[in-house]
């Protein structure tokens, strides 16, 4: 009788071990799929950013080409497209932070850089004058309002 009990116990232990192995495999497989999805999305976003970077370079070389995407502002001085370029750069950094791709130290440095640009440069004025917010997503617009414009014009 004790031999039968040991055999049954061994069979139950093997079943538990197999189920545990399957659960662990499923868990790590799902983690790997999530990591792959994030990696793929990051590559796609970086590809889009590279293409935008090239468009920005062309517009910076030829400011009058801004009219191909916007008739406002009518001022095609190099400062306006460059301000858009800086704002899109800030948006890219902001979204990389939202996605958890920037560590706290890196984010602190970029945040300070953006605040300084809005405080010490003309980008805050261009943001308002050229109504740049219409070219950005709501979360970045809120960030500019609460963090960057507030730093540019502290009350």
C-alpha positions as CSV (number, residue, x, y, z in Angstrom):
1,X,0.0,0.0,0.0
2,X,2.8,2.4,0.7
3,X,4.3,1.7,-2.7
4,X,1.0,2.7,-4.3
5,X,0.8,5.9,-2.2
6,X,4.4,6.8,-3.2
7,X,3.6,6.2,-6.9
8,X,0.5,8.3,-6.7
9,X,2.4,11.0,-4.8
10,X,5.1,11.0,-7.5
11,X,2.5,11.2,-10.2
12,X,0.9,14.2,-8.6
13,X,4.3,15.9,-8.1
14,X,5.2,15.4,-11.7
15,X,1.8,16.9,-12.8
16,X,2.4,19.9,-10.6
17,X,5.9,20.3,-11.9
18,X,4.6,20.2,-15.5
19,X,1.8,22.7,-14.8
20,X,4.3,25.0,-13.1
21,X,6.7,24.8,-16.0
22,X,3.8,25.6,-18.4
23,X,2.8,28.6,-16.3
24,X,6.4,29.9,-16.1
25,X,6.8,29.4,-19.9
26,X,3.5,31.3,-20.5
27,X,4.6,34.1,-18.2
28,X,8.0,34.6,-19.8
29,X,6.5,34.3,-23.3
30,X,4.0,37.1,-22.6
31,X,6.8,39.3,-21.2
32,X,8.8,38.7,-24.3
33,X,5.9,39.5,-26.5
34,X,5.2,42.8,-24.6
35,X,8.9,43.7,-24.9
36,X,8.9,42.9,-28.6
37,X,5.8,45.1,-29.1
38,X,7.4,48.0,-27.3
39,X,10.6,47.6,-29.2
40,X,8.7,47.5,-32.5
41,X,6.7,50.6,-31.6
42,X,9.9,52.4,-30.6
43,X,11.5,51.5,-33.9
44,X,8.4,52.8,-35.8
45,X,8.4,56.0,-33.8
46,X,12.1,56.5,-34.4
47,X,11.6,55.9,-38.1
48,X,8.9,58.5,-38.3
49,X,11.1,60.9,-36.3
50,X,13.9,60.4,-38.7
51,X,11.6,61.2,-41.6
52,X,10.4,64.3,-39.8
53,X,13.9,65.3,-39.1
54,X,14.7,65.2,-42.8
55,X,11.6,67.3,-43.6
56,X,12.7,69.8,-41.0
57,X,16.2,70.0,-42.4
58,X,14.7,70.8,-45.8
59,X,12.4,73.5,-44.4
60,X,15.2,75.0,-42.4
61,X,17.3,75.3,-45.6
62,X,14.3,76.7,-47.5
63,X,11.9,78.5,-45.0
64,X,9.5,79.4,-47.8
65,X,8.6,75.7,-48.1
66,X,6.7,76.0,-44.8
67,X,3.7,77.1,-46.9
68,X,3.4,73.6,-48.3
69,X,2.0,72.5,-44.9
70,X,0.8,75.7,-43.5
71,X,-0.1,79.2,-44.8
72,X,0.1,80.5,-41.2
73,X,2.3,82.1,-40.1
74,X,3.0,84.2,-43.2
75,X,6.4,85.1,-41.8
76,X,8.9,82.5,-43.2
77,X,11.9,83.8,-41.4
78,X,14.2,80.9,-40.4
79,X,13.3,81.4,-36.7
80,X,9.7,80.1,-37.2
81,X,10.5,76.8,-38.8
82,X,13.4,76.3,-36.4
83,X,11.1,76.9,-33.4
84,X,8.8,74.2,-34.8
85,X,11.8,71.9,-35.1
86,X,12.7,72.6,-31.5
87,X,9.1,72.1,-30.4
88,X,8.9,68.7,-32.2
89,X,12.2,67.7,-30.7
90,X,10.8,68.6,-27.2
91,X,7.7,66.6,-28.0
92,X,9.8,63.6,-29.0
93,X,11.8,63.7,-25.7
94,X,8.5,64.2,-23.8
95,X,6.9,61.1,-25.5
96,X,10.0,59.0,-24.9
97,X,9.7,59.9,-21.2
98,X,6.0,59.0,-21.2
99,X,6.9,55.6,-22.7
100,X,9.4,55.0,-19.9
101,X,12.4,55.1,-22.2
102,X,14.2,57.9,-20.4
103,X,15.5,57.4,-16.9
104,X,14.9,60.1,-14.2
105,X,18.4,61.6,-14.5
106,X,18.1,61.8,-18.3
107,X,14.6,63.3,-18.1
108,X,15.7,65.9,-15.5
109,X,18.5,67.1,-17.8
110,X,16.2,67.3,-20.9
111,X,13.4,68.9,-18.9
112,X,15.8,71.6,-17.7
113,X,17.0,72.1,-21.3
114,X,13.4,72.6,-22.5
115,X,12.6,75.0,-19.6
116,X,15.7,77.0,-20.4
117,X,14.8,77.2,-24.1
118,X,11.3,78.4,-23.3
119,X,12.6,80.8,-20.6
120,X,15.7,82.2,-22.4
121,X,14.8,81.9,-26.1
122,X,12.0,83.1,-28.3
123,X,10.3,79.8,-28.7
124,X,7.7,80.6,-26.1
125,X,6.7,83.7,-28.1
126,X,6.6,81.8,-31.3
127,X,4.6,79.0,-29.7
128,X,1.9,81.6,-28.9
129,X,2.2,83.8,-32.1
130,X,2.3,80.9,-34.6
131,X,-0.4,78.9,-32.7
132,X,2.0,75.9,-32.6
133,X,-0.2,74.0,-30.2
134,X,-2.5,73.0,-33.1
135,X,0.3,70.8,-34.5
136,X,0.8,68.7,-31.3
137,X,-1.1,66.1,-29.4
138,X,-3.1,67.1,-26.3
139,X,-0.7,65.6,-23.7
140,X,2.2,67.6,-25.1
141,X,0.2,70.8,-25.3
142,X,-0.8,70.3,-21.6
143,X,2.9,69.7,-20.8
144,X,4.0,72.9,-22.6
145,X,1.3,74.9,-20.8
146,X,2.0,73.6,-17.3
147,X,5.7,73.1,-17.4
148,X,7.4,75.1,-20.2
149,X,5.3,78.2,-20.6
150,X,5.0,78.4,-16.8
151,X,8.8,78.3,-16.6
152,X,9.1,81.0,-19.3
153,X,6.7,83.4,-17.6
154,X,6.7,82.6,-13.8
155,X,4.1,84.5,-11.9
